[in-house]
Amino acid sequence: MSTNSYAVRDSMTMLRRNLKHAQRYPSMTISVVAMPILMLLLFVYVFGGALGGGISIPGVGGGGDRGDYTNYVTPGILLMAITSGAVSTAVSVCSDMTEGIINRFRTMAISRASVLVGHVIGNVVQTIISLVLVVGVALAVGFRPNAGVIEWLAAIGLLVFLAFALAWISAAIGLGSDSVETASNAPMPLTFLPFLGSAVVTPDSMPAGIRWFAEYQPFTPMNETLRGLMLGTEIGNDAWIALAWLAGLSVLGYLWAKASFNKDAKR
Amino acid sequence: MTATTQPAGASKGINALGLRKSYGEKVVLDGVDLQVAPGTIFALLGPNGAGKTTSVQILSTLISADEGQATVAGHSLEQDPDAVRSEIGVTGQFAAVDGLLTAEENLELIADLLHLDKAEGKRRAAELLERFELTDVAQKSASNFSGGMRRKLDLAMTLVGKPSIIFLDEPTTGLDPRSRRTMWQMIRDLVAGGTTIFLTTQYLEEADQLADRIAVLDGGKIVAEGTADELKRRIPGGYIKLRFDDARHLDAAAHTLSQATRNDEDLTLQIPSDGSIPALRQVLDGLERSGIHAEALTVHTPDLDDVFLALTGQGRKTATTDSATAVKETQR
């Protein structure tokens, strides 16, 4: 029996399994969705007034108000929704590996990658739900994008691509963690990366060292591309740089996760 | 078992030669040879840490051996692991069920992964739930199951694919006596249907009850192999034990029966013996003649415990205090 011909079917079976898990134990999903929504409200209502007037917002300039800042920060909050969502892949993969059932899967003639693909796609689905809710709340608190259908589709494509890339990296981290606690803490730096970019404030307001990091780290071009698509600000080369990062991160995450999974069963 | 058509691998069994595995400095398997005839129960017996689970993990394609080769159901582990996987079923010490799914969903999950069509999967799941008396709890999630129920569901999941060779890694560890007996009966039924069983256990009684052939594994090596009777014959474990009321009688008896070893603490004498009637009569006559009064007499015939303890380098002392390997004696 050829394993590869069943790869898609096995992956779908595993996806159904993971979605059932998420549905039955929704606490993880809820906390993953709640985090970015709280962040959004925090930045809009607590910091929004001060930051809106304090930084030079692209397309607005200095002296903006809370509404301008809501437009500025929402794309970054969407990236944070993805990074915090990705953490749950590490947790679910790691806790799954401690279950005897994974050893059963390993002794069956199924596509080996399907176990991980199920987790990754399951996580992407969960993240999409979280993104829809965050966008809904953002619109309710004054987010006013001017994107057309094409721009929305491109923005959605970018967000899903990022969710996919980070889910693979997070899956690899989950496979490499000895305990669920490690798995939930190890990807934490990921959730902070957007802050050290253009998510919350413009990098030109930062001191030299951090500004340099902010300009070259992967989340900044993604953030700028997203902002450009949704609000019509300048994108330039950022779209290509973002796509290159996403492709690179996906391949890295996939190969890393696959290699970890194919190592001997740990006990 | 309603095995209608046996897969081609059913007539091939298991053959392993010179399996070695070490984790860093620690050698877990040190050249293990195994032959399991098709349609039989083979028991791999050994103390904790002997390498039983590692052997199962290697033969079931979970991990690879550092050296040596093996064929399972006629397929090479190294060259064609997927062919091996489609012939085997594995039920481990830790039940391999998905706790968040119901019993029925667990079985259907396996059916899906075996690429059975939906109707066939549902039919097979219902049949197995019925056979393992799990129909009433089919809609309950497996995390609420007792140890015995989880183990039953685990075995049921293993059987969805009708494997020709089943690995059972300590299938009754942690089960109560009733569940253990139920599990034994299931294992016997499977073999009656033509399945080959590779069983690991640390319970001697289990190997004695079930296995056609037994290999004793200790420190990563097979130290003995044969049928239960062959193994028992290999070691001189039989003796007569006499218990006395007081030290005076014990002294007198020890004097009369010179080949006996005495134990002053519990006032007993142990006389090596094959347990036959003439041998017994000889001991009793000797006591009678000397007017010694013995309180009780027990005859111990060699059993697998003796084999196990003699071969795995554990002293008898630990055995008599350890209830798990308690020496069985026949009270007369």
Contacts between the chains, C-beta under 8 A, distances in Angstrom:
chain1	res1	chain2	res2	distance
A	1	B	82	6.7
A	1	B	86	5.7
A	3	B	82	5.6
A	6	B	115	6.0
A	9	B	112	8.0
A	9	B	115	6.7
A	10	B	113	6.2
A	13	B	109	6.8
A	13	B	112	4.4
A	13	B	113	5.8
A	17	B	98	6.9
A	17	B	101	7.1
A	17	B	109	6.1
A	20	B	100	7.0
A	20	B	101	6.5
A	20	B	105	7.2
A	21	B	100	5.0
A	24	B	100	5.6
A	24	B	141	7.6
A	25	B	100	6.7
A	99	B	96	7.6
A	99	B	98	7.2
A	99	B	99	7.3
A	100	B	92	5.7
A	100	B	94	4.4
A	100	B	95	5.9
A	100	B	96	3.6
A	100	B	97	7.3
A	100	B	154	7.9
A	101	B	96	4.8
A	101	B	97	6.3
A	101	B	98	5.0
A	103	B	62	6.0
A	103	B	90	7.3
A	103	B	92	6.4
A	103	B	96	5.9
A	104	B	90	6.6
A	104	B	96	3.9
A	104	B	110	7.9
A	104	B	157	7.0
A	104	B	158	7.9
A	105	B	113	7.3
A	106	B	61	7.4
A	106	B	62	5.5
A	107	B	60	4.8
A	107	B	61	5.9
A	107	B	62	6.0
A	107	B	85	5.9
A	107	B	88	6.5
A	107	B	89	8.0
A	107	B	90	4.7
A	108	B	85	5.6
A	108	B	110	7.8
A	108	B	113	5.8
A	108	B	114	7.4
A	108	B	161	7.6
A	109	B	82	4.6
A	109	B	83	7.7
A	109	B	85	4.0
A	109	B	86	4.2
A	110	B	113	5.1
A	264	B	62	7.6
A	264	B	63	4.3
A	264	B	64	6.9
A	265	B	57	6.6
A	265	B	62	4.7
A	265	B	63	5.7
A	267	B	53	7.7
